[in-house]
């Protein structure tokens, strides 16, 4: 397990030989760590053989006593949640900058794939960056708006959102709210509801995500 503020996590080199031509960064959920979503790599690597897959650990130990968190939920006031996302967002932004500089790749060759709290971070950070990344994919998350999102947007990366209709952790109503907020900010978004799916990623969602990434990074 990494220490405080240390986002270093597992990475998987491109399946094809040579330097990567693109990067997919996985952003895990609350109470997990980078080892969680890196397991999704084989599902994407078939379509993206020259892509580097990276799955950083969130910067803070989870308040539940296990795993990591991007921000806490001890104080659920919207302003407290946004403040926590801002703090983690600065750290994540620095991590992305370092990663792009190290590989020599442009922002347009970077995609973020989040689950739950990781989706919240992807939607919070990427549109606030000066240049648009290739794509944001979010599973089972929400848009942290608070009435300030549209004014903070600096770039407009395409977004794919997938959400289970039986999600008891982040209700599927959050999908509609995210779509409305993103569209109001001028961001193109494709949204899919998964019937009967709880707080998880299913095979259909993976297939949708792989096609979305292949179109923009392949």
C-alpha atoms as an extended CHARMM CRD file, in Angstrom:
* protein
*
       218  EXT
         1         1  UNK       CA              0.0000000000        0.0000000000        0.0000000000  PROA      1               0.0000000000
         2         2  UNK       CA              1.3000000000        3.4320000000       -0.8630000000  PROA      2               0.0000000000
         3         3  UNK       CA              1.6720000000        6.2650000000        1.5980000000  PROA      3               0.0000000000
         4         4  UNK       CA             -0.1510000000        9.5770000000        1.9280000000  PROA      4               0.0000000000
         5         5  UNK       CA             -0.1870000000       11.5780000000       -1.3240000000  PROA      5               0.0000000000
         6         6  UNK       CA              1.5950000000        8.7780000000       -3.1970000000  PROA      6               0.0000000000
         7         7  UNK       CA             -0.4770000000        8.0130000000       -6.2810000000  PROA      7               0.0000000000
         8         8  UNK       CA              1.9360000000        5.4490000000       -7.6760000000  PROA      8               0.0000000000
         9         9  UNK       CA              0.0880000000        2.2370000000       -8.4830000000  PROA      9               0.0000000000
        10        10  UNK       CA              0.2350000000       -0.6990000000      -10.8610000000  PROA      10              0.0000000000
        11        11  UNK       CA              0.8780000000       -0.2090000000      -14.5660000000  PROA      11              0.0000000000
        12        12  UNK       CA              0.8160000000       -2.5780000000      -17.5420000000  PROA      12              0.0000000000
        13        13  UNK       CA              2.9950000000       -1.8720000000      -20.5620000000  PROA      13              0.0000000000
        14        14  UNK       CA              1.5740000000       -2.0150000000      -24.0940000000  PROA      14              0.0000000000
        15        15  UNK       CA              0.9290000000       -5.4870000000      -25.4460000000  PROA      15              0.0000000000
        16        16  UNK       CA              2.7970000000       -4.5570000000      -28.6140000000  PROA      16              0.0000000000
        17        17  UNK       CA              6.5150000000       -3.8860000000      -28.4480000000  PROA      17              0.0000000000
        18        18  UNK       CA              7.7950000000       -0.3390000000      -28.4180000000  PROA      18              0.0000000000
        19        19  UNK       CA              6.8370000000        2.9220000000      -26.7710000000  PROA      19              0.0000000000
        20        20  UNK       CA              3.1570000000        3.5660000000      -25.9960000000  PROA      20              0.0000000000
        21        21  UNK       CA              1.1300000000        5.7330000000      -28.3410000000  PROA      21              0.0000000000
        22        22  UNK       CA             -1.6080000000        6.3760000000      -25.7580000000  PROA      22              0.0000000000
        23        23  UNK       CA             -2.4260000000        6.0690000000      -22.0570000000  PROA      23              0.0000000000
        24        24  UNK       CA             -5.4890000000        4.8470000000      -20.1870000000  PROA      24              0.0000000000
        25        25  UNK       CA             -5.6140000000        5.8740000000      -16.5280000000  PROA      25              0.0000000000
        26        26  UNK       CA             -7.9850000000        3.9270000000      -14.2620000000  PROA      26              0.0000000000
        27        27  UNK       CA             -9.4680000000        5.7680000000      -11.2610000000  PROA      27              0.0000000000
        28        28  UNK       CA            -10.7540000000        3.3800000000       -8.6080000000  PROA      28              0.0000000000
        29        29  UNK       CA            -13.6410000000        3.7710000000       -6.2180000000  PROA      29              0.0000000000
        30        30  UNK       CA            -13.9110000000        4.6010000000       -2.5240000000  PROA      30              0.0000000000
        31        31  UNK       CA            -12.2480000000        1.9950000000       -0.2850000000  PROA      31              0.0000000000
        32        32  UNK       CA            -10.4440000000        0.2420000000       -3.1540000000  PROA      32              0.0000000000
        33        33  UNK       CA             -7.0020000000        0.9410000000       -4.5940000000  PROA      33              0.0000000000
        34        34  UNK       CA             -5.1780000000        0.8760000000       -7.9020000000  PROA      34              0.0000000000
        35        35  UNK       CA             -4.9280000000       -2.8990000000       -7.8820000000  PROA      35              0.0000000000
        36        36  UNK       CA             -8.6890000000       -3.0740000000       -8.3890000000  PROA      36              0.0000000000
        37        37  UNK       CA             -9.2660000000       -1.6160000000      -11.8650000000  PROA      37              0.0000000000
        38        38  UNK       CA             -5.9320000000       -2.6160000000      -13.3880000000  PROA      38              0.0000000000
        39        39  UNK       CA             -7.5600000000       -6.0290000000      -13.7800000000  PROA      39              0.0000000000
        40        40  UNK       CA             -9.6900000000       -4.5200000000      -16.5620000000  PROA      40              0.0000000000
        41        41  UNK       CA             -6.6350000000       -4.0720000000      -18.7840000000  PROA      41              0.0000000000
        42        42  UNK       CA             -7.0110000000       -7.3140000000      -20.8230000000  PROA      42              0.0000000000
        43        43  UNK       CA            -10.5050000000       -6.2440000000      -21.9060000000  PROA      43              0.0000000000
        44        44  UNK       CA             -9.0830000000       -3.0760000000      -23.4580000000  PROA      44              0.0000000000
        45        45  UNK       CA             -5.6070000000       -4.1940000000      -24.5180000000  PROA      45              0.0000000000
        46        46  UNK       CA             -6.9580000000       -6.3440000000      -27.3470000000  PROA      46              0.0000000000
        47        47  UNK       CA             -8.3080000000       -3.2220000000      -29.0430000000  PROA      47              0.0000000000
        48        48  UNK       CA             -5.4510000000       -0.9770000000      -27.8710000000  PROA      48              0.0000000000
        49        49  UNK       CA             -2.2150000000       -2.9820000000      -28.1770000000  PROA      49              0.0000000000
        50        50  UNK       CA              0.0030000000        0.1240000000      -28.0300000000  PROA      50              0.0000000000
        51        51  UNK       CA             -1.6270000000        1.6520000000      -24.9630000000  PROA      51              0.0000000000
        52        52  UNK       CA             -0.0230000000        2.0130000000      -21.5330000000  PROA      52              0.0000000000
        53        53  UNK       CA             -2.4760000000        1.2280000000      -18.7120000000  PROA      53              0.0000000000
        54        54  UNK       CA             -1.9270000000        2.9270000000      -15.3500000000  PROA      54              0.0000000000
        55        55  UNK       CA             -3.9870000000        2.6030000000      -12.1720000000  PROA      55              0.0000000000
        56        56  UNK       CA             -2.8850000000        5.0330000000       -9.4470000000  PROA      56              0.0000000000
        57        57  UNK       CA             -3.7830000000        4.5940000000       -5.8090000000  PROA      57              0.0000000000
        58        58  UNK       CA             -5.9290000000        7.4380000000       -4.4720000000  PROA      58              0.0000000000
        59        59  UNK       CA             -3.8830000000        9.7780000000       -2.2780000000  PROA      59              0.0000000000
        60        60  UNK       CA             -5.5370000000        9.2060000000        1.1010000000  PROA      60              0.0000000000
        61        61  UNK       CA             -6.1410000000        6.1970000000        3.3680000000  PROA      61              0.0000000000
        62        62  UNK       CA             -9.8610000000        5.4600000000        3.4110000000  PROA      62              0.0000000000
        63        63  UNK       CA            -11.7360000000        6.6230000000        6.4890000000  PROA      63              0.0000000000
        64        64  UNK       CA            -13.4790000000        3.2220000000        6.5900000000  PROA      64              0.0000000000
        65        65  UNK       CA            -10.1810000000        1.6360000000        7.6980000000  PROA      65              0.0000000000
        66        66  UNK       CA             -9.2490000000       -0.1520000000        4.4760000000  PROA      66              0.0000000000
        67        67  UNK       CA             -8.2450000000        0.8290000000        0.9500000000  PROA      67              0.0000000000
        68        68  UNK       CA             -7.8480000000        4.3910000000       -0.3080000000  PROA      68              0.0000000000
        69        69  UNK       CA            -10.0740000000        7.3730000000       -1.0040000000  PROA      69              0.0000000000
        70        70  UNK       CA             -9.9090000000       10.3940000000       -3.2540000000  PROA      70              0.0000000000
        71        71  UNK       CA            -11.9060000000       12.3250000000       -0.6750000000  PROA      71              0.0000000000
        72        72  UNK       CA            -13.9490000000       11.5110000000        2.4080000000  PROA      72              0.0000000000
        73        73  UNK       CA            -17.6660000000       11.3090000000        3.0350000000  PROA      73              0.0000000000
        74        74  UNK       CA            -17.5580000000       12.0710000000        6.7580000000  PROA      74              0.0000000000
        75        75  UNK       CA            -18.8900000000       15.5250000000        5.9600000000  PROA      75              0.0000000000
        76        76  UNK       CA            -21.5050000000       15.1840000000        3.2270000000  PROA      76              0.0000000000
        77        77  UNK       CA            -22.1730000000       18.8780000000        2.7240000000  PROA      77              0.0000000000
        78        78  UNK       CA            -21.7660000000       19.6750000000       -0.9940000000  PROA      78              0.0000000000
        79        79  UNK       CA            -19.1300000000       22.3090000000       -0.2750000000  PROA      79              0.0000000000
        80        80  UNK       CA            -17.0880000000       19.8090000000        1.7690000000  PROA      80              0.0000000000
        81        81  UNK       CA            -17.2860000000       17.1840000000       -0.9840000000  PROA      81              0.0000000000
        82        82  UNK       CA            -16.2180000000       19.7180000000       -3.6150000000  PROA      82              0.0000000000
        83        83  UNK       CA            -13.3380000000       20.8990000000       -1.4460000000  PROA      83              0.0000000000
        84        84  UNK       CA            -12.1300000000       17.3200000000       -1.0710000000  PROA      84              0.0000000000
        85        85  UNK       CA            -12.4230000000       16.7310000000       -4.8050000000  PROA      85              0.0000000000
        86        86  UNK       CA            -10.4700000000       19.9290000000       -5.4750000000  PROA      86              0.0000000000
        87        87  UNK       CA             -7.6350000000       18.7900000000       -3.2030000000  PROA      87              0.0000000000
        88        88  UNK       CA             -7.4470000000       15.3290000000       -4.7660000000  PROA      88              0.0000000000
        89        89  UNK       CA             -7.8940000000       16.8740000000       -8.2000000000  PROA      89              0.0000000000
        90        90  UNK       CA             -4.7570000000       18.9480000000       -7.8460000000  PROA      90              0.0000000000
        91        91  UNK       CA             -2.7700000000       15.8530000000       -6.9190000000  PROA      91              0.0000000000
        92        92  UNK       CA             -4.2790000000       13.8560000000       -9.7660000000  PROA      92              0.0000000000
        93        93  UNK       CA             -3.5960000000       16.6770000000      -12.2150000000  PROA      93              0.0000000000
        94        94  UNK       CA              0.0690000000       16.7050000000      -11.1990000000  PROA      94              0.0000000000
        95        95  UNK       CA              0.1900000000       12.9310000000      -11.6280000000  PROA      95              0.0000000000
        96        96  UNK       CA             -1.2490000000       13.1990000000      -15.1500000000  PROA      96              0.0000000000
        97        97  UNK       CA              1.1560000000       15.9880000000      -16.0690000000  PROA      97              0.0000000000
        98        98  UNK       CA              4.1170000000       13.8960000000      -14.9300000000  PROA      98              0.0000000000
        99        99  UNK       CA              2.8380000000       10.8390000000      -16.7800000000  PROA      99              0.0000000000
       100       100  UNK       CA              2.3990000000       12.7420000000      -20.0500000000  PROA      100             0.0000000000
       101       101  UNK       CA              5.8010000000       14.3900000000      -19.7250000000  PROA      101             0.0000000000
       102       102  UNK       CA              7.4680000000       11.0560000000      -18.9920000000  PROA      102             0.0000000000
       103       103  UNK       CA              5.9420000000        9.3750000000      -22.0490000000  PROA      103             0.0000000000
       104       104  UNK       CA              6.1400000000       12.3980000000      -24.3450000000  PROA      104             0.0000000000
       105       105  UNK       CA              2.4700000000       12.0500000000      -25.2520000000  PROA      105             0.0000000000
       106       106  UNK       CA             -0.0830000000       14.8040000000      -25.7140000000  PROA      106             0.0000000000
       107       107  UNK       CA             -3.2830000000       15.2110000000      -23.7230000000  PROA      107             0.0000000000
       108       108  UNK       CA             -5.2360000000       14.0200000000      -26.7760000000  PROA      108             0.0000000000
       109       109  UNK       CA             -3.6790000000       10.5720000000      -26.3160000000  PROA      109             0.0000000000
       110       110  UNK       CA             -4.9020000000       10.2240000000      -22.7120000000  PROA      110             0.0000000000
       111       111  UNK       CA             -8.1630000000        8.6660000000      -21.5290000000  PROA      111             0.0000000000
       112       112  UNK       CA             -9.5710000000        8.3960000000      -18.0050000000  PROA      112             0.0000000000
       113       113  UNK       CA            -11.7040000000        5.4300000000      -16.9230000000  PROA      113             0.0000000000
       114       114  UNK       CA            -13.3520000000        5.7360000000      -13.5120000000  PROA      114             0.0000000000
       115       115  UNK       CA            -15.5940000000        3.6880000000      -11.2790000000  PROA      115             0.0000000000
       116       116  UNK       CA            -17.8520000000        5.2490000000       -8.6180000000  PROA      116             0.0000000000
       117       117  UNK       CA            -15.7350000000        7.8470000000       -6.7790000000  PROA      117             0.0000000000
       118       118  UNK       CA            -13.1740000000        7.4560000000       -9.5580000000  PROA      118             0.0000000000
       119       119  UNK       CA            -15.8310000000        8.5680000000      -12.0450000000  PROA      119             0.0000000000
       120       120  UNK       CA            -16.4890000000       11.6190000000       -9.8870000000  PROA      120             0.0000000000
       121       121  UNK       CA            -12.7850000000       12.4490000000      -10.0400000000  PROA      121             0.0000000000
       122       122  UNK       CA            -12.5130000000       11.9030000000      -13.8010000000  PROA      122             0.0000000000
       123       123  UNK       CA            -15.4610000000       14.2260000000      -14.4450000000  PROA      123             0.0000000000
       124       124  UNK       CA            -14.1410000000       16.7530000000      -11.9340000000  PROA      124             0.0000000000
       125       125  UNK       CA            -10.5700000000       16.9090000000      -13.2220000000  PROA      125             0.0000000000
       126       126  UNK       CA            -10.4610000000       16.3390000000      -16.9900000000  PROA      126             0.0000000000
       127       127  UNK       CA            -12.8300000000       19.1470000000      -18.1200000000  PROA      127             0.0000000000
       128       128  UNK       CA            -10.9160000000       21.6100000000      -15.9200000000  PROA      128             0.0000000000
       129       129  UNK       CA             -7.6610000000       20.9200000000      -17.7920000000  PROA      129             0.0000000000
       130       130  UNK       CA             -6.6170000000       23.3270000000      -20.5270000000  PROA      130             0.0000000000
       131       131  UNK       CA             -6.4930000000       20.7130000000      -23.2890000000  PROA      131             0.0000000000
       132       132  UNK       CA             -9.1340000000       18.0130000000      -23.8680000000  PROA      132             0.0000000000
       133       133  UNK       CA             -8.1350000000       14.4290000000      -23.2350000000  PROA      133             0.0000000000
       134       134  UNK       CA             -9.2280000000       11.7440000000      -25.6920000000  PROA      134             0.0000000000
       135       135  UNK       CA            -12.0930000000       10.4170000000      -23.5840000000  PROA      135             0.0000000000
       136       136  UNK       CA            -13.6620000000       10.0500000000      -20.1600000000  PROA      136             0.0000000000
       137       137  UNK       CA            -15.4530000000        6.8120000000      -19.3000000000  PROA      137             0.0000000000
       138       138  UNK       CA            -17.3790000000        6.6610000000      -16.0580000000  PROA      138             0.0000000000
       139       139  UNK       CA            -19.0750000000        3.6850000000      -14.4450000000  PROA      139             0.0000000000
       140       140  UNK       CA            -21.5750000000        4.0730000000      -11.5780000000  PROA      140             0.0000000000
       141       141  UNK       CA            -20.6200000000        7.6180000000      -10.6010000000  PROA      141             0.0000000000
       142       142  UNK       CA            -21.9590000000       11.1360000000      -10.5020000000  PROA      142             0.0000000000
       143       143  UNK       CA            -21.0240000000       14.6630000000      -11.5090000000  PROA      143             0.0000000000
       144       144  UNK       CA            -19.9580000000       16.8620000000       -8.5990000000  PROA      144             0.0000000000
       145       145  UNK       CA            -21.5540000000       20.1100000000       -9.6870000000  PROA      145             0.0000000000
       146       146  UNK       CA            -22.6810000000       22.3700000000       -6.8710000000  PROA      146             0.0000000000
       147       147  UNK       CA            -23.6220000000       24.9810000000       -9.4510000000  PROA      147             0.0000000000
       148       148  UNK       CA            -19.9880000000       25.7120000000      -10.3330000000  PROA      148             0.0000000000
       149       149  UNK       CA            -19.1120000000       23.0380000000      -12.8930000000  PROA      149             0.0000000000
       150       150  UNK       CA            -20.0150000000       24.7950000000      -16.1450000000  PROA      150             0.0000000000
       151       151  UNK       CA            -18.0670000000       27.9170000000      -15.1870000000  PROA      151             0.0000000000
       152       152  UNK       CA            -14.9900000000       25.8300000000      -14.3330000000  PROA      152             0.0000000000
       153       153  UNK       CA            -14.9170000000       23.8920000000      -17.6210000000  PROA      153             0.0000000000
       154       154  UNK       CA            -11.9000000000       24.6590000000      -19.8360000000  PROA      154             0.0000000000
       155       155  UNK       CA            -12.0170000000       21.7290000000      -22.2650000000  PROA      155             0.0000000000
       156       156  UNK       CA            -14.6660000000       19.4180000000      -23.6800000000  PROA      156             0.0000000000
       157       157  UNK       CA            -13.5670000000       15.7610000000      -23.8750000000  PROA      157             0.0000000000
       158       158  UNK       CA            -16.1670000000       13.2340000000      -25.0330000000  PROA      158             0.0000000000
       159       159  UNK       CA            -17.7840000000       11.2670000000      -22.2020000000  PROA      159             0.0000000000
       160       160  UNK       CA            -19.3000000000        7.8010000000      -21.9220000000  PROA      160             0.0000000000
       161       161  UNK       CA            -21.3270000000        7.0090000000      -18.7880000000  PROA      161             0.0000000000
       162       162  UNK       CA            -22.6220000000        3.5640000000      -17.8370000000  PROA      162             0.0000000000
       163       163  UNK       CA            -24.8100000000        2.9850000000      -14.7750000000  PROA      163             0.0000000000
       164       164  UNK       CA            -26.7360000000        0.0600000000      -13.3340000000  PROA      164             0.0000000000
       165       165  UNK       CA            -30.4400000000        0.5940000000      -12.8120000000  PROA      165             0.0000000000
       166       166  UNK       CA            -30.3090000000       -1.4230000000       -9.5600000000  PROA      166             0.0000000000
       167       167  UNK       CA            -27.3690000000        0.5280000000       -8.1140000000  PROA      167             0.0000000000
       168       168  UNK       CA            -27.9780000000        0.9190000000       -4.3790000000  PROA      168             0.0000000000
       169       169  UNK       CA            -24.7810000000        2.8940000000       -3.6900000000  PROA      169             0.0000000000
       170       170  UNK       CA            -24.9910000000        5.6490000000       -6.3060000000  PROA      170             0.0000000000
       171       171  UNK       CA            -28.6220000000        5.6600000000       -7.5320000000  PROA      171             0.0000000000
       172       172  UNK       CA            -29.1510000000        5.6610000000      -11.2790000000  PROA      172             0.0000000000
       173       173  UNK       CA            -30.7840000000        9.0930000000      -11.0110000000  PROA      173             0.0000000000
       174       174  UNK       CA            -27.1970000000       10.3860000000      -10.7670000000  PROA      174             0.0000000000
       175       175  UNK       CA            -26.7320000000        9.3560000000      -14.4050000000  PROA      175             0.0000000000
       176       176  UNK       CA            -29.4610000000       11.7010000000      -15.6210000000  PROA      176             0.0000000000
       177       177  UNK       CA            -28.1050000000       14.5110000000      -13.4310000000  PROA      177             0.0000000000
       178       178  UNK       CA            -24.6030000000       14.0100000000      -14.8300000000  PROA      178             0.0000000000
       179       179  UNK       CA            -25.8520000000       14.0110000000      -18.4170000000  PROA      179             0.0000000000
       180       180  UNK       CA            -27.7590000000       17.2430000000      -17.8310000000  PROA      180             0.0000000000
       181       181  UNK       CA            -24.7750000000       18.9100000000      -16.1650000000  PROA      181             0.0000000000
       182       182  UNK       CA            -22.3180000000       17.8500000000      -18.8390000000  PROA      182             0.0000000000
       183       183  UNK       CA            -24.5600000000       18.9170000000      -21.7010000000  PROA      183             0.0000000000
       184       184  UNK       CA            -25.1730000000       22.2730000000      -20.0310000000  PROA      184             0.0000000000
       185       185  UNK       CA            -21.3900000000       22.7600000000      -20.0470000000  PROA      185             0.0000000000
       186       186  UNK       CA            -21.1760000000       21.8950000000      -23.7590000000  PROA      186             0.0000000000
       187       187  UNK       CA            -19.6760000000       18.4430000000      -23.2520000000  PROA      187             0.0000000000
       188       188  UNK       CA            -20.8320000000       15.6260000000      -25.5230000000  PROA      188             0.0000000000
       189       189  UNK       CA            -21.9890000000       12.6360000000      -23.4990000000  PROA      189             0.0000000000
       190       190  UNK       CA            -23.2320000000        9.1450000000      -24.3290000000  PROA      190             0.0000000000
       191       191  UNK       CA            -25.1450000000        7.4310000000      -21.5220000000  PROA      191             0.0000000000
       192       192  UNK       CA            -26.2550000000        3.8370000000      -21.0140000000  PROA      192             0.0000000000
       193       193  UNK       CA            -28.4570000000        2.2940000000      -18.3190000000  PROA      193             0.0000000000
       194       194  UNK       CA            -27.8470000000       -1.3590000000      -17.5070000000  PROA      194             0.0000000000
       195       195  UNK       CA            -31.0600000000       -3.1680000000      -16.4360000000  PROA      195             0.0000000000
       196       196  UNK       CA            -30.7360000000       -5.1460000000      -13.1990000000  PROA      196             0.0000000000
       197       197  UNK       CA            -27.1000000000       -4.1670000000      -12.6430000000  PROA      197             0.0000000000
       198       198  UNK       CA            -26.0600000000       -3.1400000000       -9.1370000000  PROA      198             0.0000000000
       199       199  UNK       CA            -22.9670000000       -1.0780000000       -8.2100000000  PROA      199             0.0000000000
       200       200  UNK       CA            -20.6320000000       -2.8600000000      -10.6000000000  PROA      200             0.0000000000
       201       201  UNK       CA            -19.2790000000       -3.1160000000      -14.1330000000  PROA      201             0.0000000000
       202       202  UNK       CA            -20.7700000000       -5.7880000000      -16.3840000000  PROA      202             0.0000000000
       203       203  UNK       CA            -19.6990000000       -7.2960000000      -19.6990000000  PROA      203             0.0000000000
       204       204  UNK       CA            -21.8970000000       -5.0330000000      -21.7820000000  PROA      204             0.0000000000
       205       205  UNK       CA            -20.4690000000       -1.9830000000      -20.0610000000  PROA      205             0.0000000000
       206       206  UNK       CA            -16.9590000000       -3.2260000000      -20.7630000000  PROA      206             0.0000000000
       207       207  UNK       CA            -17.8060000000       -3.7320000000      -24.4250000000  PROA      207             0.0000000000
       208       208  UNK       CA            -19.2300000000       -0.2140000000      -24.6850000000  PROA      208             0.0000000000
       209       209  UNK       CA            -16.1260000000        1.2150000000      -23.0300000000  PROA      209             0.0000000000
       210       210  UNK       CA            -13.7140000000       -0.7400000000      -25.2380000000  PROA      210             0.0000000000
       211       211  UNK       CA            -15.4750000000        0.4810000000      -28.4020000000  PROA      211             0.0000000000
       212       212  UNK       CA            -15.4990000000        4.0580000000      -27.1170000000  PROA      212             0.0000000000
       213       213  UNK       CA            -11.7640000000        3.9400000000      -26.3890000000  PROA      213             0.0000000000
       214       214  UNK       CA            -10.8640000000        2.2190000000      -29.6360000000  PROA      214             0.0000000000
       215       215  UNK       CA            -12.6640000000        4.9200000000      -31.6140000000  PROA      215             0.0000000000
       216       216  UNK       CA            -10.6720000000        7.6650000000      -29.8790000000  PROA      216             0.0000000000
       217       217  UNK       CA             -7.3030000000        6.0370000000      -29.2270000000  PROA      217             0.0000000000
       218       218  UNK       CA             -7.1030000000        3.1730000000      -31.7010000000  PROA      218             0.0000000000
